[in-house]
Amino acid sequence: MEPCVLVLMGVSGCGKTTVATILAGRLGWPFEEGDALHPEANIEKMAAGSPLTDADRWPWLANVADWIEERLDAEENGLITCSALKRSYRDLINRRGSGVIFVFLTGSKKTIGARLAARHGHFMRASLLDSQFADLEEPAADEPAIRVAVGPPAAEIANQILDDVGLAERAKRR
């Protein structure tokens, strides 16, 4: 199997980190929390309740793309979280054109808003959720992406992802 990086994407609060952590444990793949790659200015802006602009996001997205390319260049698999809200962002993240699968975690604004409101200790404020949904461009049919609803528990979501991308048997062998 060719090296692959799964990019768990979606609006803040959809469960990217939780599901990616489960997948990393089951697969034994390196995992990067995409938020950790944000420039400090972005974190300060979001913590102050201001949504990021495209100009704010480009350096961060380049860092995400660099991490992915490092894995693929080393012929390693990996998992990374990134909101990847717009097609143009995903095009940058997948600038190589192969080796990336976007895992779009999707749910209603009500469901995700409740999750975000219950989350503590994260710089992303619940008040910014509307701006994320406004920016969201769901992956198109020609993008390397799967869509997974966030209603079930995280372990079930991880199972579905493993099945959908053909990694269930690999996870069982670990």
Buried (B, 14 or more C-beta within 10 A) or exposed (E): EEBBBBBBBBBBBBBBBBBBBBBBEBBEBBBBBBBEBBEEEBBEBBEEEBBBEEEBBEEBBBBBBEBBBBBBEEEEBBBBBBBBBBBEBBBBBBBEEEBBBBBBBBBEBEBBBBBBEEEEEBBBBBEBBEBBBEBBEEBEEEBBBBEBEBEEEBEEBBBBBBEBBEBBEBBEEE
